[in-house]
Amino acid sequence: MDPKLVPGEIPKPDNAATEAPTLARALSLFDITMLVMGSVIGAGIFVVPHDVAKIVHKPELVLIAWVLGGVVSLAGSLVYADLVRRRPHVGGQYAFLREAYHPVVAFLYGWCLLWVIQSGGMASVAVVFARYFMELGHLFPAILSGSPAEAPGTAAGGMAAGDTLVGKVIAAVTIACLTAVNCLGVRTASTAQNFFMVLKVLAIGALIACGLLVALPSGGQSGGQSGGQVAETAGAWWMVPALAAALVPVLFAYGGWHTTTFMAAEVRDARRTLPRGLLLGVAGVTLLYLGVNYVCLRVLGVEELAANGSPAYEVMRRALGGRGAALLSAGIAVSALGFLSQAVLTSPRVYFAMARDGLFFQAVARIHPRTRVPVVAILLQGAFASVIAVSGTFHQILNYVMSVELVFLALTALSLFILRRRDKADEIAARDTVPGNTVSDTTVPGHPVTTLLFAAATLAVVAAIVYEYPANSAIGLGIAAAGVPVYAFWRWWNRGGQNTAEPFKPQPSCPSPTPSTGTETNSTT
């Protein structure tokens, strides 16, 4: 039996020629772990430590904020691990929302994902890549000469370099190239993503190593203030609200790991592999983030970290001189490219699931017979992101949708209560129907503490964003609400037709992950 074939849809000899192609289960634990880490680590980690230090002004609180962000993310990964173990279906979060609440909730998530959340995020990161790619051309002489170099983003017209016509063209071409790679198959796309992620880890590891080399000989005094020096007691009255405010940029820096669940139908033994990959990936990101913040504090001290908008550059400059700026630009470019790679890989699976449910153009649900990937969905995502990158509208889009995306995250976390209760009822019914059956208690640990912690933290950030940016939040809500009549149109268009998906019927919470499992069959429908 070929383990790459989706269980339950293995072609039979007598009708193999007429069977429709299916998604290939080709992703391993290593692939998923790299995908989780790649979906989180972008260019933000090279800048966000400065934002956090500006808020809390104390080295202990800077590190505590990043530890708490990691704890909240780990709690969220436990929640999603439980969800994906119960519903390992294509689309991941889309499927969780559909089956716990109503198809309209899931559709609105996919609607926002395509029009703003993922497409706008991809466009933004593509422009960041173009900016630092162009920066390398100006910094390359410093690699050879070791002469002083400007901080990344200050050459070639400053931080707006990526917003020039050339920058936009580079961004669009980059998205197009990654889209083409993803159309070749999930195995090819995942291999490319793994390559970018390994380079990304090496770049961050080099930053941490250079920081330690600078900090250790001087005892951490390079910034004029020891990273451990405390001017005031950590118990100051402002500590709690300052820490809460610092968690907003920290949690954004930790965001994105949930998109890996979109690939559930293409993971080998998804019920075991995806939960493990989520936990390992988030844990790995937490360690890397803490390492970056530690060396920034040790080398710069908290005061200079709060004043310097390019802390990673300054660490590299003190370690390697002019070569540091060029190497950092290369590292940020690779980091942005890796983030783009995973975005092109994951998000089209949601649009594919929407089309399978009869809520989108049926062409989007087509699987290429040779590569066994949803080519039309992939091309659709690439086209949307490219148009937004070239138009330059991603700045406004990102400001509008942050609160909406976090609301969907909170709803997904709370959906675990619904699905657990539903599965428990089905198991009890099965026990009463079939003598000898027992109710399974196998579950991911932590619930309900981790579920409530993650949902509460997410909603707290939503409240902070709405309070700080009420107009942008209202616009984001309006974008989401605009999807309701579109959902109604698709329901009307497919009423009584062949495109409407059958309502999902909850399965027992812990079915055996074997090829005959019904839920595995539904993972691509």
N, C-alpha and C positions, 0 to 999 in steps of 0.2 A: 504494500500500500504506500502510495506517495504521500508523505506527511505534508507536502506543500499544498495539496489539494484541500479545499474547504471541506471539513467533515460533513457528511450527509448529502454532498453534492458531487461525489465521485462518479465520473461517467461510467455507465454500464456498457459492456461490449456490444450489445445488440442495438443500442441507439446512441453510441458515442458521437457519431457524426452529426446528429441533430441536436445534441445538448448545447445549451447556451454556455458561453465561457463564464468562469467564476473567478473571483478574486483569489489570489495565491497566498497561502499561509507560508511566508518565507522569512519572517522576522524572528530573530532569536533574542535571548535575554540581553546579550551585548548590544544588539541593534536598538532595542527599546531603551536601555540605559543611556546610550549615546543620544538617542532622540529626545529623551526627557531633558538631559543636560543642555542639548543644543537649543531646545525650545525656551529655555530660561536665560541662558547666558548670551547677551548681545553686546552692545557697546556701553550699556548703562553702568556696569560695574566699574568702568574706568573713570566715571564722573560722579556717581551717586554718593560715594563716601564723603565728598566735599559738601554735598547738599545736607547730609545727615549731621556732619560736624557743625554746620552753620546753625542748626536748630538746637542741638543739645550742649555744645561747647565743653564737653567733658569726655575724656578718652574712655572712661568706663562705660558711660552711657552710649557712646558710639558702638562699642562692641556688644553691649547688651541689646541694643536695637537690632543688630544683625543676627544675634542669637535668637531673639524672639521671633524675628521674621522667618528664620529657619524652622523654629518650632511650629509656627502656624502653618508653614508650607508642608512640613512633615505630617501634621495633623490632617491637612487637606489631602495629602497623598494617601493616607490611610482610608479616608472617606471614599475617594475615587477607586482605591484598590478593592474595597468591599463592593462598590457599585459595579465595577467591571467584572468582578468574579460572578456576580449575579446576572448581569446582562452584557456578555461579551459580544456586542453587536456593532456592525459598521456604523460609524458616526459618533460612537462614544457618548459624549455629553448630550448630543442631540437625541440619541436613543433614550438616555436616562430621563430627560425632560418629557419626551413623548409618552413614555410608558408610566411615569409617575403622575403626571398632571393631565395634559391634553395635547393632541397634535399641534394645536395653534401655538402653544408655548414653545414647543420645539421648532416650529416653523419660524417664529419671530427670532429665535436665536440664530438659526441659519441665515435668515434675512439680514440681520445686523452683521453677522460674520462676513458675508459676501460684500455687502455694500460699504461697510465702514470698518469693523473691528479688524479683521484679518487683512483685507485689501489695503486699508489705510496704514496699518502697521508695517506691512511688507513694503509699501511705497516709501515710508519714512526710513526704514532700515536700508533700503536700496540706495536712497540718496546719501545716507551716512557712509555706505560703502564707497559710493562714487567720490564723496568728499575726501576720504582718506586715501583712496586709490590715486586721486589726482595729487594729493599731498606728497605721496611717495616720490613723484617726479621732481618736486622741489627739494626734498630732503635727501635724495640719493647721494649727492655730492658729500654730505656729512658722513655717510657710511665710510667713504674712502678717506676723507681728510680728518675726521674726528673733530671738525670745527663746530662751534656753537650753532645751534639750530633753533628756529622758532618753535614754540609749542604747537602741537598738531591743531590744525584748524585756523591758524593765524596767517599762514601763507596762502598764496593763490587766491587772494580776495577774501580771506577770513573764513568764518564758519559758513558763509553763504556760497562757498565754492561749489558745493554739490548742487546748489539751486540754479546754477547757470545752465545754459542750453546744453553745453557739453556734458555737464554733470547729469542732467536729466536723461540724455541719450545713453550715457554709461549705465545709469540705473535701469532704464528700460531694456537695454541689451542684456544686462546681467539677469534680470528676471526671465527674459526669453530663453537664455541659455539653460538656466536651471529648470525651466518648464520643459524644455526639450529632453533634458536628462531624465526627468521624472516620467516622461512618456515612454521611455525605454523599458520600464518595468520597476516593480517595487524593490527587487534585489539590487538593481543598478543604482536606483535613487538612494537606497539605504547605505550602500557602500560609499557613495559620494558624501553622504551626510556623516558617516563614521570618520572619513578622512578629514573633513573640515573640523569635526569635533575634537579629534586627536590634536590637530594643529592648534585649536583654540585652548585646549588644556595645557599644551606646551608653552603657548604664549603667556598664559596667566601664571604658570609655574615659573617661567623666566622672570616675570615681574616680581613674584614673591622672593625668588632666589636673589635677585639683584638688590631688593630691599633689605634682605637679611645681611647681605655682604656689606652694605653701607651702614646699617644700623649697629651691627655687633661690635665692630672696632671702636665706635664712638659712644657706645653705651646708650644709643637711642637719642643722642642730644643734637642730631644734625639740624633739626628744625628750630633750635633755640629753646625748646621746651621738651622735656621728657614726655614720652607717650604715657608714662605712669604718673606724671606730676599732677597733683590735685590742688587746685586753688581754693576750692570750697568743698564742703562735705557733700557726699553723694546723696545725702538725705535732704537736700534743699527742697523747699516747698514747691518749686517749679518743676521738679524732676518728673513727676508723673505726666502732667500735660505736655511737657517738652518731649518726653519719650513717646507719647502717643502720636504727636505730630511727626516725629521722625520715622515712625513706622509706615507712614503713607508712602514716601518714596522707596523705603526698604521693601515693602510688600510688592510694589510695582516691579522692582528689580528681580524679585523672586518669581514673578508671574510667568505663565505660559506652559507649565508642565502638564496641565490638564489636556492640552491638545493632543498629546500622545494617545489618549483613549480613542481618538477618531480612527485609529488604525486597528482596532480590535479584531476585525475580520481577517486581518492579514498577519496575525501573530500566531506562531506555533504554540499550542497549548495555552491559549489566551488567559484562561482562568488562573493559571499559575505564573506565567511569564510576565504579564502586564503588571500585576500587583508588585512583584519583586522589582521589576524595572523602575516603577514609579518611586518606590522607597529608596532604592540604590541611587537613582539619578538625583533626587532631591537632596539626599544626604551628601552626595559628592559635590553638588553645587554649594551647599552650606559650608563645607570645608574650604572650598576655593574662595568663597566670598569672605569668610573670616580671615583667611590668609592674606588677602589683598588689603583688608582694612587694618590688620595688625601691622603690616609693613609700612603702610601709609602713616599710621600713628607713630611708629617707632622712628621713621626717617624724618617726618615733617613736624610731628607734634600736633596737638589738636588745634592750636591757634593758626598755624600756617595751613593746615588742612582745610580749615573753615574759610581761609582767605584765598587759597589757590584753587581756581576752577579747573585746573588740569593736574590733579595730584599724581596720577600714574605717570604722566610725562615727567614731572619733577623728580620722582623716584628714579626713573630710568636715566634722566640726565645726570643725576649725581652719581649713578653707578657707572655709566658708559659714556658720558659726555655727549657730543653731537650725534654719535651713533644711536643713542637711546631714543631720540625723537623718531628717527626713521624706523627703528625696530618696533616702537610702540604703534606707529601708524600702520605698519604691516600687520601687527597683532590685532588692532581694532578692525582693519579691513577684513581679515580672515574671520574674526568673530561675527561681524555683520553678515558676511557671506554664508557662514554656517547657519545663522538664524534664518536667513532667507531660504536656504536649502530645506530645512525642516518645515517651514511654513508652506512651501509649494508641495511638499510631500503629504502633509497631514490634512489641511483644510478641505481639499477637494472631496474627501470622503464624506463630509457632511452634505455637500450638494448632491453627491451620488445617492446618499440615503434619502434625501428629500425627493429626488426624482423617482426613486423606487417606491416611495409612499404616495406617488401621484401628486406631489405638491410642487413640481418643477417640470421643466421641459424633459420629455422622456429621452431625448438624445443624451442628456447628462447622465443617464443611468446605463449607458452602453459601456461594455467592457471590451477592450480590444482582444480579439481571439488569440493573438500571439503573445503580447506583453502582459495580458491579464490585469490591466489597470484601467481605471475610468478616464480615458484620454480626454474626452470632451470636458469633463469636470476640471481636469488639470489645466487645459487650455483656457477655460473660462476664468479660473482664478488668476492665471498669468496675465490675461488680457485686462481684467479689472485693475489689478495692481499696477500694471504698466501705464494705463490711462491716468490713474490717480497720481503716479510719480511724475509723469510728464506735465500734467496740468498744474501741479504744485499745490493742490488743495488738501494734502494730507495734514498740514498743520492744523487747519480748522477741524477736520474730521476727527483727529485724535483727541482734541479738546472736548468734543461732543459726546463721545461714546464710552469714556472710561467708566462712568458710573453705571451705565447700562450693562456693560460686560460683567461688572462685579455683582450686579443684581442677579444675573443668570448663574454666576458661580454660587451665590448663596442659595438660590433655589435648587440648584443641583445637589448641594450638600444636604439640604433639608429633605430632598426626595428619598434619601436613604431610609428615613423613618417610614415613609409610605411603602417602599418596596420591601423592606424587611417585614413589615406587618402583613403585607399581601402574601409574601412567600410563606410566612409562618402559617397563615390561614390555609393555604393550599396544602402544606405539608400535613397539617392536622386532618384536613379532609381526606388526603390520600391514606393516612393512617387508619382512619375510620372506615374507608372503603376497602382497603386491602389489608387483611389480617396479617399481623407480624411486622408491618411497617412502623418505623419509629421516626420521630421528629428530629431532623439533623440540627445540631447546634454549632456546626462549623462556620466560623465567621472571622473576619479580620479584626484584631483586637483594637480596643480604644473606644468604640462606640458605647454610649452616646457622648462621652466627654470630648473626644476629638471632633465629632460632628458639630457639636454646639460651639466649641472653641473656634473652629474654622468659620462657621456661619456668622458668629458674633463678630469676629475680627473683620470679616469681609464687609458686613453691614455697617460696622463702625467707620470703615474707610469710605463707604458710600455716603454716609452722613456727613463726613468731613468734606468730601468733594462737593456735595450739594450745597452745604453751608458756604463754602468758599467760592464756588462757581455756579450759582443758581441758574443763570441764563443758559450756560453751556449744558447743564444737566437737563434743563427743560427741552432744549433742542434735541439732545440725545434721546429723551423719552419720546419726543415727536417722531424721530426717525424710526424707532421701534414700533410705535403705534401705526405708522403708515403701512406696516406690513399686514395689519389685520384685514383690510379690504382685499389685499393681494391673496392672502390665504383663502378668503371667501371665494375669490374668483377661481382659484385652482380647485377648490372643492366642487364648485358649480360645474366647472369645465369637465371634470372627471366623474361626475355623478353617474353611477350606473355603468361606467366604462371599465375597461380592463386595467386601467392604470392605478385605480384606487387600491391601496394596500389593505389587507385584512387587519382588523384590530388585533393588537398584540394580546396574547393570552399568557399571563404570568406562569412561569414554570416553577417547580420546586426550587428552593433557595440553593441547594447544593447537589444538583444532578451530577452524575458521573461524567467527566470530560472525555467521553468516548465518541467515535465517529457516529454512533447512532443517536446522539443527544439531539433532541428537537430544537433546543435553543441555538445550538451551533449552526444548524441548517438555516435558521432565521437570521443569522448574523450578516447575511448578505442580501437580505430581502427587506 
